Amino acid sequence: MSGAAIPPSRRRWPVSLLIGAGLVTAILAAALLSLVWTPYDPALIVIEDRLLPPSAAHWFGTDQMGRDVFSMVLGGALNSILVALVAVGIGMLGGVPLGLLAAAQGGWVDEILTRAGDVIFAFPALLLAILITAVAGPGIFNAIVAIGIFNIPVFARLARAGAMSFWPRDFVRAARVAGKGRLRISLEHILPNIAGVLIVQGTIQFALGVLAEAGLSYVGLGAQPPDPSWGRMLAESQTYFALAPWLAVFPGIAIMAAVLGFNFLGDGLRDIVDPRTRRGRA
């Protein structure tokens, strides 16, 4: 029967979801591994081992100060994941309630919140983060705050659009007739229906968070020494690129894998949440 549901065992998962899940799993495994083990201390300086090429002793080689690049890449994974995770959490916790409030109240409340989001959107994400960290000072905490602030209007706009599409629905009208207030309706009936879309957007913002953290560290406004950072590794590798290209190749691959992984994961989750997007691309 053409209308029969596909059993879970026979359902084909989107290829992008499988690729994204594999890359994200590898990045998360590297971050967790760095908590308990790295071949060397990422901050250990051994001048006599400077600029060694990849070998059995140093899988990714060493940098200009003799630090083990593989250990630094593992440590940088943890910093990137933590920054992106907390920044996306700030965006969700701050933006989703504002979006639900704007959709529920409408009128001047909706207008003020929407225009405030537009002001933040007027600045590119990385430029806004650079502005905030330049004023507040460099450091991983300020980088998290800067990226998180930009995420707030992203989730607010998405939550508002999703909520407004549900307010005219019959089940919401029935809840209002039953005497439920707007806040209770937003939490009990609307939020569960837009949760999938918010999660998908969260994975995409996670990728942007990793990229933003790398960009801030690249210009010296993110994680500060001795904390390892993929972006700062790229910045430090420029002078030695012709002599030691592995200094740029391995952190660059790590950034690319993380960003592609979370983007593919978000794309795959979108296909599951809204199968119409997959049919549209077919």
C-alpha positions in Angstrom: 0.0 0.0 0.0 1.4 3.4 -1.0 0.0 5.1 2.1 1.5 2.6 4.6 4.0 3.9 7.0 7.6 2.8 6.6 8.8 0.6 9.4 11.8 2.0 11.4 14.0 -0.9 10.4 13.4 -0.2 6.7 13.6 3.6 6.9 16.5 5.1 5.0 18.4 7.7 7.0 19.6 10.8 5.1 23.2 10.4 3.9 24.0 13.9 5.3 22.8 12.8 8.7 25.1 9.8 8.7 28.1 11.8 7.5 27.4 14.5 10.0 26.9 12.1 12.9 30.2 10.4 12.1 32.2 13.6 12.0 30.5 15.0 15.1 31.1 11.8 16.9 34.8 11.9 16.0 35.1 15.5 17.2 33.3 14.8 20.5 35.4 11.7 21.0 38.6 13.8 20.6 37.3 16.4 23.0 36.4 13.8 25.6 39.7 12.0 25.1 41.6 15.2 25.8 40.0 15.3 29.3 41.8 12.1 30.4 44.7 11.7 28.0 46.9 13.4 25.5 50.3 12.1 24.2 52.0 15.2 25.7 51.0 18.2 27.8 49.6 20.6 25.1 51.5 23.5 26.9 54.8 21.6 27.2 57.6 23.5 25.5 60.6 21.5 24.3 62.8 23.8 22.3 65.1 21.1 21.0 62.0 19.4 19.4 60.8 22.4 17.5 59.4 22.0 14.0 59.7 18.2 13.9 57.7 16.7 11.0 54.9 14.1 11.7 56.4 10.8 13.1 55.8 7.9 15.4 56.8 10.1 18.4 54.8 13.1 17.3 51.9 12.0 15.1 51.1 15.6 13.8 54.6 16.9 14.3 55.6 19.8 16.6 55.3 23.6 16.4 57.8 26.4 16.6 58.2 25.9 20.4 58.4 22.1 20.4 54.8 21.5 21.5 53.1 18.4 20.2 50.5 19.4 17.6 48.4 16.3 18.0 48.0 17.1 21.7 47.1 20.7 20.9 44.5 19.6 18.4 42.8 17.4 21.0 42.8 20.2 23.5 41.5 22.6 21.0 38.6 20.3 20.2 37.5 20.6 23.9 37.7 24.4 23.9 35.8 24.7 20.6 33.0 22.4 21.7 32.6 24.1 25.1 32.5 27.6 23.6 30.0 26.5 20.9 27.8 24.5 23.4 27.6 27.3 26.0 27.0 30.0 23.3 24.2 28.0 21.7 22.7 27.4 25.1 22.8 31.2 25.8 21.1 31.7 22.5 18.4 29.2 23.2 17.7 30.2 26.8 17.6 33.9 25.8 16.0 33.8 22.4 13.3 31.1 22.6 11.4 32.8 25.5 11.6 36.1 23.7 10.3 34.7 20.5 7.4 32.9 22.2 6.6 36.1 24.1 6.6 38.2 20.9 4.3 35.8 19.2 2.0 35.5 22.2 1.7 39.2 23.0 1.9 40.8 19.6 1.5 44.5 19.3 4.2 46.8 20.7 5.9 43.9 22.5 6.4 42.1 19.2 7.5 45.2 17.5 10.1 46.1 20.1 11.6 42.6 20.3 11.7 42.3 16.5 13.4 45.6 15.9 15.9 44.9 18.7 16.8 41.7 16.9 17.1 43.5 13.6 19.7 45.9 15.2 21.9 42.9 16.2 21.4 41.3 12.8 22.7 44.5 11.2 26.2 43.4 12.3 27.9 40.3 10.9 28.3 37.6 13.6 32.0 37.6 13.6 32.3 41.4 13.5 29.9 41.7 16.5 31.9 39.1 18.4 35.1 41.0 17.6 33.6 44.2 18.8 32.4 42.8 22.1 35.7 41.0 22.9 37.7 44.1 21.8 35.7 46.1 24.4 35.5 43.5 27.2 38.9 42.1 26.6 40.2 38.9 25.1 39.5 35.5 26.7 37.4 32.4 26.3 34.6 33.7 28.6 34.1 36.9 26.6 34.2 34.9 23.4 31.3 32.7 24.7 29.3 35.8 25.7 29.9 37.5 22.3 28.8 34.4 20.3 25.9 33.8 22.6 24.6 37.3 22.2 24.4 37.0 18.5 22.6 33.6 18.8 19.8 35.2 20.9 18.0 37.0 18.0 18.5 33.9 15.8 16.5 31.7 18.1 14.1 34.5 19.0 13.2 35.0 15.3 12.8 31.3 14.6 10.7 30.7 17.8 8.5 33.7 16.9 7.9 32.5 13.3 7.2 29.0 14.4 4.9 30.1 17.2 2.9 32.5 15.1 2.2 29.6 12.6 0.5 27.7 15.5 -1.5 30.4 17.2 -4.4 30.2 14.6 -4.6 26.4 14.9 -7.7 24.8 16.2 -6.0 23.0 19.1 -4.6 26.4 20.4 -8.0 28.0 20.1 -9.5 25.1 22.1 -6.9 25.6 24.8 -7.8 29.3 25.0 -11.5 28.4 25.2 -10.6 26.0 28.1 -9.2 29.0 30.0 -5.5 28.5 29.5 -3.4 31.7 29.5 -1.0 32.6 26.7 2.1 31.7 28.7 0.7 28.2 29.5 -0.3 27.7 25.9 3.1 28.7 24.7 4.9 26.3 27.0 2.5 23.3 26.8 1.2 23.4 23.2 3.5 25.6 21.0 7.0 24.9 22.3 6.8 21.1 21.9 5.7 21.6 18.3 8.6 23.8 17.4 11.2 22.0 19.4 12.4 20.0 16.4 13.1 23.1 14.3 14.9 24.7 17.2 17.1 21.6 17.6 18.0 21.7 13.9 18.9 25.3 14.1 20.9 24.6 17.2 23.2 22.2 15.3 23.7 24.8 12.6 24.5 27.5 15.2 26.9 25.0 16.8 28.9 24.9 13.6 28.9 28.7 13.4 30.0 28.8 17.0 33.0 26.6 16.3 33.9 28.8 13.3 33.4 32.0 15.3 35.6 30.8 18.2 38.3 29.9 15.7 38.0 33.3 14.1 38.3 35.1 17.4 41.3 33.1 18.5 42.9 33.7 15.1 42.9 37.4 15.7 43.9 37.0 19.4 40.6 37.7 21.0 39.5 34.1 21.9 41.2 31.5 24.1 44.5 32.8 25.4 47.8 30.9 25.9 48.5 28.3 27.3 44.9 27.1 26.4 45.1 25.4 23.0 42.9 26.7 20.2 42.5 25.8 16.6 42.2 29.4 15.5 45.4 30.5 17.3 47.3 27.5 15.9 46.4 28.6 12.4 47.5 32.2 13.2 50.8 31.0 14.6 51.4 28.7 11.6 51.5 31.5 9.0 55.1 32.4 9.5 56.2 28.8 9.2 53.9 27.5 6.5 56.6 27.0 3.9 58.9 25.3 6.4 56.3 23.3 8.4 52.9 23.1 6.6 51.6 20.6 9.0 51.1 23.4 11.6 48.3 24.7 9.4 47.0 21.5 7.8 45.9 19.6 11.0 44.1 22.4 12.8 42.5 23.5 9.5 41.2 19.9 8.9 39.9 19.9 12.5 37.9 23.1 11.9 36.6 21.9 8.6 35.5 18.5 10.0 33.7 20.2 12.9 31.9 22.8 10.8 31.0 20.3 8.0 29.9 17.7 10.6 27.5 20.0 12.4 26.2 21.4 9.2 25.6 18.0 7.7 24.0 16.9 11.0 21.6 19.8 10.9 20.8 19.2 7.3 20.0 15.6 8.0 17.9 16.4 11.0 16.0 18.9 8.9 15.1 16.2 6.4 13.7 14.1 9.3 11.8 16.9 10.9 10.4 18.2 7.6 10.6 15.6 4.8 9.3 18.1 2.3 12.8 19.7 2.2 14.3 16.4 1.1 11.7 16.0 -1.7 12.3 19.5 -2.8 16.0 18.8 -3.2 15.4 15.5 -5.0 
